[in-house]
Amino acid sequence: MTIEFKVPNLACSACEETVTKAVKAIDPTAQVSADSKTKQVSVDASVSEAAIKAAITDAGYTVA
């Protein structure tokens, strides 16, 4: 199941990497695509949307 998130404070490639690591920490098999230009994060994971949002938020980012 692929879920799209808008992350307004995703600013650079380091941010993309941080968000990717945060999601993979809760689901190591997740496919994560983060784009700082569009502020979009696409996640294909087996965990819930709420868990993914929490991981991104815990990493210091806002999910719109």
Secondary structure, DSSP 8 states (H G I E B T S, - for coil): -EEEEE-TT--SHHHHHHHHHHHHHH-TT-EEEEETTTTEEEEE-SS-HHHHHHHHHHTT----
